[in-house]
Amino acid sequence: MKKQELIHLHGLLAEVGNYYEQRENEDIPLDEYEELGVRPTSIHKSKTDHKAAVFALAGGITSTMHGEETEDAVPASAD
């Protein structure tokens, strides 16, 4: 994947994360992503930096969504 394509993917994932946070009114824990200091607008950063940011961002989004699925799948106790 070219650097420009990776930056585009990075921007799209950032939008997905923002949309999810607004829709669910819940923050996605992105500590690993924040520590990298690479944003979609950081075009001067290397391809490797953007790749790490994409993986960190995608991991944060999917783990939050997976936690939500798990909570929804737990049946309520019949008391």
Residue, then its C-alpha position, 0 to 999 in steps of 0.5 A: m500500500k502506498k503512503q498516500e493510500l495509508i494516509h487516506l485509510h487513516g483519515l477514514l478510520a478517524e472518521v469512523g471512530n468519531y462517528y462511533e463516539q458520537r453515535e454511542n456517546e462513548d469515548i473509545p480508549l485510544d491510549e496507544y494511538e495517542e502516544l504515537g502522535v500521528r494524525p491523518t493530517s501528519i503528512h510529513k510522518s513516515k509510511t511506517d508511522h501511519k501504518a502503526a497509527v492505523f493498526a492502533l486506531a483500528g484496534g481501539i475501535t474494534s475492541t470497543m465495538h467487540g466489548e459492546e457486542t459481548e455486553d449485548a449478547v449476555p442474556a438477562s438473568a430470569d429472577 
